[in-house]
Amino acid sequence: MLDLNTKERGLLEDAKEHETLCVAKYKEHAQKTNCQELKNLFNSLASKEQQHLDTINQILSGTVPNMNQSQGQSQGNQQNTQSEFNLGNLQGQTQMNYNETDKLLCQDALSTEKYASSTYNTSIFEFRDKNIRQVLNHIQKEEQEHGEQIYNYMSQHGMYN
């Protein structure tokens, strides 16, 4: 059983609230867009944020997830996600067909991922247990990848200057 101190438990509770918000936000964003590609991206992000939430809940319940097993799954998911969301064409031409609502949803999502990555970065330095730090580092890396996917979508659709 993990012996979390007050600060560690507080950081995990904050992460739990944030991940819960992310899941709800991305599901809602998926419903608001008419772009199937963006809908797929938001649904994928909601699913991955749910995995993060499950991981945080595991730690709060006293179990440190085995990152060797999780990392193998993540790498497979990453490859699927990259091919599924290979945004734009091979010549790198930017599409200029978007609506302002989609741009606003993407800006909100990108800001969310920046914040999430930042908060995980801080948390990594606050935990005594090396295994928990590795788990949080893994989640942070995935948050950065989510931001990259959103950025790529925005860039390929002329939303990012």
C-alpha positions as CSV (number, residue, x, y, z in Angstrom):
1,M,0.0,0.0,0.0
2,L,1.3,3.4,-0.9
3,D,2.0,5.9,1.8
4,L,1.1,9.3,0.1
5,N,1.7,12.4,2.1
6,T,-0.8,15.3,2.1
7,K,0.9,17.2,-0.7
8,E,1.1,14.1,-3.0
9,R,-2.5,13.2,-2.4
10,G,-3.5,16.8,-3.1
11,L,-1.6,16.8,-6.4
12,L,-3.3,13.5,-7.4
13,E,-6.7,14.8,-6.5
14,D,-6.0,17.9,-8.6
15,A,-4.9,15.7,-11.5
16,K,-8.1,13.6,-11.0
17,E,-10.3,16.7,-11.3
18,H,-8.4,17.9,-14.3
19,E,-8.6,14.5,-16.1
20,T,-12.3,14.3,-15.4
21,L,-12.8,17.7,-16.9
22,C,-10.7,16.8,-19.9
23,V,-12.8,13.7,-20.6
24,A,-16.0,15.7,-20.4
25,K,-14.6,18.6,-22.4
26,Y,-13.3,16.4,-25.3
27,K,-16.6,14.5,-25.5
28,E,-18.5,17.7,-25.7
29,H,-16.1,19.1,-28.3
30,A,-16.6,16.0,-30.4
31,Q,-20.3,16.7,-30.4
32,K,-19.9,20.3,-31.3
33,T,-17.9,19.9,-34.5
34,N,-19.1,18.8,-37.9
35,C,-15.7,17.9,-39.1
36,Q,-15.3,14.1,-38.9
37,E,-11.5,14.2,-38.6
38,L,-11.8,16.6,-35.7
39,K,-14.6,14.6,-34.1
40,N,-12.3,11.5,-34.3
41,L,-9.4,13.4,-32.7
42,F,-11.5,14.7,-29.8
43,N,-13.0,11.2,-29.2
44,S,-9.5,9.7,-29.2
45,L,-8.3,12.4,-26.7
46,A,-11.3,11.7,-24.5
47,S,-10.4,8.0,-24.4
48,K,-6.8,8.7,-23.6
49,E,-7.7,11.2,-20.9
50,Q,-10.0,8.5,-19.4
51,Q,-6.9,6.2,-19.3
52,H,-5.0,8.9,-17.4
53,L,-8.0,9.3,-15.0
54,D,-8.0,5.5,-14.4
55,T,-4.2,5.6,-13.7
56,I,-4.6,8.4,-11.2
57,N,-7.4,6.6,-9.5
58,Q,-5.2,3.5,-9.3
59,I,-2.5,5.5,-7.5
60,L,-5.0,7.1,-5.2
61,S,-6.3,3.6,-4.3
62,G,-2.8,2.5,-3.4
63,T,-1.5,0.8,-6.5
64,V,1.3,2.0,-8.8
65,P,0.6,0.8,-12.3
66,N,3.2,-1.2,-14.1
67,M,4.6,1.2,-16.6
68,N,6.4,-1.6,-18.6
69,Q,3.0,-3.0,-19.5
70,S,1.4,0.4,-20.0
71,Q,4.2,1.7,-22.1
72,G,3.9,-1.2,-24.6
73,Q,0.2,-0.5,-24.9
74,S,0.8,3.2,-25.3
75,Q,3.4,2.8,-28.0
76,G,0.9,0.7,-30.0
77,N,-1.8,3.2,-29.4
78,Q,0.6,6.0,-30.4
79,Q,1.3,4.3,-33.7
80,N,-2.4,3.8,-34.4
81,T,-3.2,7.4,-33.4
82,Q,-0.4,8.8,-35.6
83,S,-1.6,6.9,-38.6
84,E,-5.3,7.6,-37.9
85,F,-4.6,11.3,-37.5
86,N,-2.0,11.8,-40.2
87,L,-3.2,15.3,-40.8
88,G,-2.8,17.1,-44.2
89,N,-1.4,15.7,-47.4
90,L,2.1,14.6,-48.1
91,Q,3.0,17.8,-49.9
92,G,2.4,19.7,-46.7
93,Q,-0.2,22.0,-48.2
94,T,-2.4,23.8,-45.7
95,Q,-6.2,23.6,-46.0
96,M,-8.0,26.8,-45.3
97,N,-11.4,25.3,-44.7
98,Y,-12.5,25.6,-41.1
99,N,-15.1,27.3,-39.2
100,E,-14.6,29.6,-36.2
101,T,-16.3,27.2,-33.8
102,D,-13.8,24.4,-34.7
103,K,-10.9,26.9,-34.3
104,L,-12.2,27.9,-30.8
105,L,-12.6,24.3,-29.8
106,C,-9.0,23.5,-30.9
107,Q,-7.6,26.6,-29.2
108,D,-9.4,25.5,-26.0
109,A,-8.1,21.9,-26.3
110,L,-4.5,23.1,-27.0
111,S,-4.6,25.4,-23.9
112,T,-5.9,22.5,-21.9
113,E,-3.0,20.2,-23.0
114,K,-0.5,22.9,-22.2
115,Y,-1.9,23.3,-18.8
116,A,-2.1,19.5,-18.2
117,S,1.5,19.0,-19.2
118,S,2.7,21.9,-17.0
119,T,0.9,20.6,-13.9
120,Y,2.3,17.1,-14.4
121,N,5.7,18.5,-14.8
122,T,5.4,20.2,-11.4
123,S,3.9,17.0,-9.8
124,I,6.8,14.9,-11.0
125,F,9.2,16.9,-8.8
126,E,6.9,16.6,-5.7
127,F,6.7,12.8,-5.4
128,R,9.0,10.7,-3.2
129,D,8.3,7.4,-5.0
130,K,10.3,6.9,-8.1
131,N,7.7,4.6,-9.7
132,I,4.9,7.3,-9.3
133,R,7.2,9.9,-10.8
134,Q,7.7,7.5,-13.8
135,V,4.0,7.1,-14.2
136,L,3.4,10.9,-14.0
137,N,6.2,11.4,-16.5
138,H,4.6,8.9,-18.9
139,I,1.2,10.8,-18.6
140,Q,3.0,14.1,-19.2
141,K,4.6,12.7,-22.3
142,E,1.2,11.7,-23.6
143,E,-0.3,15.1,-22.8
144,Q,2.5,16.6,-24.9
145,E,1.6,14.2,-27.7
146,H,-2.0,15.2,-27.5
147,G,-1.0,18.9,-27.8
148,E,1.0,18.0,-30.9
149,Q,-1.9,16.2,-32.5
150,I,-4.1,19.3,-31.9
151,Y,-1.4,21.6,-33.2
152,N,-1.0,19.5,-36.3
153,Y,-4.7,19.6,-37.0
154,M,-4.8,23.3,-36.5
155,S,-1.7,23.9,-38.7
156,Q,-3.0,21.7,-41.5
157,H,-6.3,23.5,-41.5
158,G,-4.9,27.1,-41.4
159,M,-5.9,27.7,-37.9
160,Y,-2.5,28.2,-36.4
161,N,-0.3,31.2,-37.4
